[in-house]
Amino acid sequence: MTKLFAAFAATALITLPIAASAQSGDAAAGEKAFRGCQACHVVVNDAGETLAGRNAKTGPNLYGVVNRAAGAVDGFRYSDSLAAAGEAGLVWDEAAFTAYVQDPTGYLREYLDDSGARGAMSYKVRKEADAVNLFAYFASLQ
């Protein structure tokens, strides 16, 4: 019994930091930060319920964006560069998402190693903390 408890405790200690590091932001603060995004984006779940935003269609639906491949919303027309990044394996984990929303074109140029790459998203999240909080907010909606 003691060995079983020790194995469980060791597993819990190992997995706890991994789970905590998967998302480091504040979802409530991210909800507030989303106000700057809702002119272009909406979060609508698979049942068709609007979880955040208005009926915006300039940008893709952000439901399920966390750990989704870039350029993967069916029916949305992405920039050629973002589509290429998705095809090259870009996945929206916390690091990629926060870097991208702070400088979409700059991020794509670096990711694709292409000085001519351009993103269609012109809005930039100014503060890294806001970007991290947005990621946490989207994670909370899944």
C-alpha positions in Angstrom: 0.0 0.0 0.0 2.8 2.4 0.8 4.5 1.7 -2.5 1.2 2.4 -4.3 0.8 5.7 -2.4 4.4 6.7 -3.1 3.9 6.0 -6.8 0.7 8.0 -6.9 2.3 10.9 -5.0 5.3 10.9 -7.4 3.1 10.9 -10.4 1.0 13.8 -9.0 4.1 15.8 -8.3 5.4 15.3 -11.8 2.2 16.0 -13.7 1.1 19.0 -11.6 3.7 21.4 -12.9 3.1 20.2 -16.5 -0.7 20.9 -16.1 0.0 24.3 -14.5 2.4 25.4 -17.2 0.0 24.5 -20.0 -1.8 27.7 -19.3 -0.4 30.5 -17.2 -2.8 33.4 -17.8 -5.9 34.8 -16.0 -9.1 33.8 -17.8 -11.1 36.7 -16.2 -8.5 39.2 -17.4 -8.5 37.6 -20.8 -12.3 38.0 -21.0 -11.8 41.8 -20.6 -8.9 41.8 -23.1 -11.2 40.1 -25.6 -13.2 43.3 -25.9 -10.5 44.5 -28.2 -10.8 41.4 -30.4 -14.6 41.2 -30.8 -14.8 43.7 -33.6 -13.4 40.9 -35.8 -13.7 37.7 -33.9 -16.4 35.7 -32.2 -16.4 32.5 -30.1 -19.2 30.2 -31.1 -19.3 26.6 -29.8 -20.1 23.5 -31.8 -23.8 23.8 -30.7 -24.0 27.3 -32.2 -24.1 29.2 -28.9 -22.2 32.5 -28.9 -19.9 32.3 -25.9 -18.1 35.6 -26.5 -18.2 38.5 -29.0 -20.8 39.6 -31.4 -21.6 38.4 -34.9 -18.1 39.3 -36.2 -16.9 37.6 -39.4 -13.7 39.4 -40.3 -11.6 37.0 -38.3 -12.1 33.2 -37.7 -14.2 31.8 -34.9 -11.9 31.4 -32.0 -13.7 28.5 -30.3 -11.3 25.6 -29.9 -8.2 27.7 -30.9 -6.2 26.4 -28.0 -3.8 23.7 -29.4 -5.5 23.8 -32.8 -3.5 23.8 -36.0 -3.2 27.3 -37.5 -5.5 28.0 -40.4 -7.8 25.1 -39.6 -11.3 26.7 -39.4 -13.3 25.3 -42.2 -14.7 27.9 -44.6 -12.5 30.7 -43.4 -10.2 32.3 -45.9 -6.8 32.7 -44.3 -3.8 34.7 -45.6 -1.5 32.6 -47.8 1.2 33.0 -45.1 -0.9 31.8 -42.2 -2.2 28.8 -44.3 1.5 27.9 -45.1 2.4 28.1 -41.4 -0.5 25.8 -40.6 0.7 23.4 -43.3 4.2 23.6 -41.9 2.9 22.5 -38.5 2.1 25.6 -36.6 -0.2 24.8 -33.6 -1.7 27.5 -31.3 0.0 26.6 -28.0 0.4 29.4 -25.5 3.8 30.5 -26.8 2.8 30.6 -30.4 -0.5 32.2 -29.8 0.9 35.0 -27.6 3.8 35.7 -29.9 1.5 35.8 -33.0 -1.2 38.1 -31.5 1.5 40.6 -30.5 2.9 40.9 -34.0 1.1 38.7 -36.6 3.2 39.6 -39.7 6.5 39.6 -37.8 5.7 36.2 -36.2 4.8 34.6 -39.6 8.0 36.0 -41.2 10.1 34.5 -38.5 8.1 31.2 -38.4 8.2 30.7 -42.1 11.7 32.3 -42.5 10.2 34.4 -45.3 10.7 38.2 -45.2 7.7 38.5 -47.6 5.2 36.7 -45.4 2.2 38.7 -44.3 -0.6 38.1 -41.9 -4.1 39.4 -42.5 -4.6 40.4 -38.9 -3.7 44.0 -38.5 -4.6 44.3 -34.8 -1.7 43.8 -32.3 -2.2 42.9 -28.7 0.2 45.4 -27.0 0.9 43.7 -23.7 2.3 40.2 -23.4 0.2 39.7 -20.2 -3.0 40.5 -22.2 -2.0 37.9 -24.9 -1.3 35.2 -22.2 -4.7 36.1 -20.5 -6.5 35.8 -23.9 -5.1 32.3 -24.3 -6.3 31.4 -20.8 -9.7 32.8 -21.6 -10.0 30.8 -24.8 -8.9 27.7 -22.9 -11.6 28.2 -20.4 -14.3 28.3 -23.1 -13.4 24.8 -24.5 
